[in-house]
C-alpha cells in the first residue's frame, strides 16, 4: 500500500470515529457532511486504498445499531448523489458503477 493510501485510510477511520464515538449527537447537517466525506473517499479510492468500500459500508450498517445503520445508509445515499452530479468522467463513472455492482453482490 502506498504512503498516500495509508493517509487516506487514516482519514477515513478518523471520520468514522467522529460519526460513531460521539457522546453528544451531531446536528444532522454535520452527520450529512461527514457521511459525504466518507462517500467521496470511497469513490476516489475504489481502485487504490479502499477497494472493499461498498461491502465495508454495508457491513458497518448491518453490524452496528440503528444509528450506525442510518449513517451507513446516508453514506450510500451520498455516493449516489455524488455520482449523479457528473463530477467524474464517463470512463470513471463506468468503472465506479461496475465497482459498486461488484461490491454489492
N, C-alpha and C positions, 0 to 999 in steps of 0.2 A: 504494500500500500504506500502510495506517495505521501510525502510530508503534508502537502496541501489537503490530501484526503483525511489525514488524521485530524487536522483542524476543522474540517467540515463535520466530521463525526462528533468531535468535542462540542462544537456549536449546537448541533442537533440535540445532543444529550443535555446540554445546559438549558435549551428551550423547553425540552420535555420536563426537566426538573422544575422549571418555573411554573409549568402548567399543572403538575401533579402534586408537588410538595408545598403548595401554597396553603398556609393555615387560614388566611382570610381570603375569601373569594374575590377574584378579579372582576372588574366590570366586564360585561360581555364583549365590549369592543376590544379590550385587551386580549381576551381569550381568542377572539376572531383574528386579530393581527398576529398573535403568536402562532396560531394554527396555520395562518397563511405563510408565515416564515418557514414552518416545517414542510408545508406543501411545496414551496419554492426550492427548498433544499432537496426534497425528494425528486422533483422534476429535473433539477440541474445536476444531480449526482447519480442518476439512474445507471449510467454506464461506467461509473468510476467508484466512488466511495460507498454508495449505499444501493447496491443492485437489488436488495430484497426489501425495498421500502414499502411497497404495497402489502406484501404479506406481514411485514412487521407492524404496519399501522393497523391492519385488520386484527392481528393478534393482540395488539395493545388494547383495542376497543373491546375485544372479546374476553380477555383475561381479567381485566380490572372491573371496578364498579361502574355504576351508571354515569357518574361524572366523566370518567375516562372514556366510556363508550361515546358520550356526547362529543368529547374532544376528538376522538378518532374519526367520528363521522364528519365533524367540522373540518378536519384536515383533508379528508377525501373530497368533501364539497369544494374546498378551496383549490384543490388540484384541478377539478373540473372547471371552476371559474377561470383559473389562470390559463388553462388550455383554450377556453372559448374566447379569450382576449386576443388570440393570434399573436402572441409575443415571440413565438418560435417560428422558424422557417418551416415550410411544408415537409421537408425531409425530417427535421427534428420532431415535428408533430407526429408524423407517421411512426417514427421509432418509439416515441413515448407512448402512443396508443397501443403499439404492439407489446411494449413492456408492461403496460397496465393490464392488458388482457392476459398475458402470461402470468403476471403476479397474482391476479385474482383467481386463477384456476386452482 
